[in-house]
């Protein structure tokens, strides 16, 4: 089992034209560094297809996770309540 060395959190708003390019660039750099990583795309209410593209990437690549802004807010609210 590999260990994730880095988690990259990426807020996204209307990034349908750039999200895949961004992921490919990050992957290339992390491969060069030989680092295990995870990318968390947080959709911030995009009006375009950012959510769908991020979801497809998360299905295609195990190292990608997606959250909506609302899910992220609920998570932090719950952490603050405890």
N, C-alpha and C positions, 0 to 999 in steps of 0.2 A: 504494500500500500504506500503510495507516495504522499508526501507532506506538502501542503500549500504554503509557500513561502511568502506570498504576497496576494492581497485582495485589493482589487482596483474597483472603487465605487464610482460609477459614472452617471450623473444626472443627465437625463435626455429630454429635450423638448423640441419636437419637430425635426428630428435628425434622420429621417428616412433616407436622405441622399448621402449621409456620411457614416452611419453607424457600422456598416459592414467594412468600409475602408478603415475606420478607426480600429475595429477589432483585428483586422488583418495586420495593421501596423503594430499594434500592441503584441500580437502573437509573434511577429517577426523579431521584435526586440527581445522578448522574453526567451524565445528559442536561442537567440544569440548569447544571452546571459545564462542559459541552461537553468532557468528558474521555473519552478512549478507556481502557477498562479490561478486566480479565479477572478472573473469579471462579474460585477453586479451592476446591471443596467437598471436605473430607477426612472421609470417613465413619469414625467412631471405633467401629465395631462395633455400630451401631444394631440394635435388635430389631424395629423397625417398618419402614415402607416408605421411609425416608429415602434409602437407596441407589438404589432404583428411581426415585424422583422426581428425585433429582439427575441420574441417568443420562438420564432423559427430557429434563430441562432442557438438558443438555449436547448432546443431539441437536438440540433446537429452537433453541438459541442458541449461536452459534460462540464467544462470549466466555466460556462456562462450560466448565470442565474438572472432572473428578472423579478422586479417588484414594481408595484405602482406606488405613486407618491402616498396614496391613502394607506396602503399596507405598511409602508415605511413609517408613516406618522403614528399609526396604531402601535407598531412595535416599540417605538421610542416612548410613546405615552405609557405603555405598559411597564417598560423598564423604569420610568420615572416614578410610577405609582408604587413600586416595590422598594 
